[in-house]
Amino acid sequence: MDRELSQAIWVKSSLSGGNGGDCVEVARLSGARVGVRDSKDPSGPALVLTSGQWAAFTGWVRAGKAV
């Protein structure tokens, strides 16, 4: 898993504004999983979500339920 995360292609949302602020990066992983990490700490921990978990999370954010 660590190797897959270190070799993943990480991207920021186009909505992040590229200001270097508080951003998350995501990467498509094998098995329809999605990696999520803090852009300010690329060597730090990453979450690995199933496609269903990712869909639920992004739906929650779109609904304005993010803190």
C-alpha positions, 0 to 999 in steps of 0.5 A: 500500500505504501508503495502504491501511495508513493507512486500515485498521481496526486491532484488538487481540485481546480476549485482550490485556487492554487493559493497554497492554503488548506487543500487536499489532494486525491489520487485514483488507486487500484481496486476503484479506491481513492487516496486522500491526503493533506497537500501541505504534508505529502509524506504524511498519512493518507486516507484510502477510501472505497469508491462508495465512501468517496461518493458519500464524502463528496456528496456530504461536502456538496450538500454543505455539511462540511465544517 
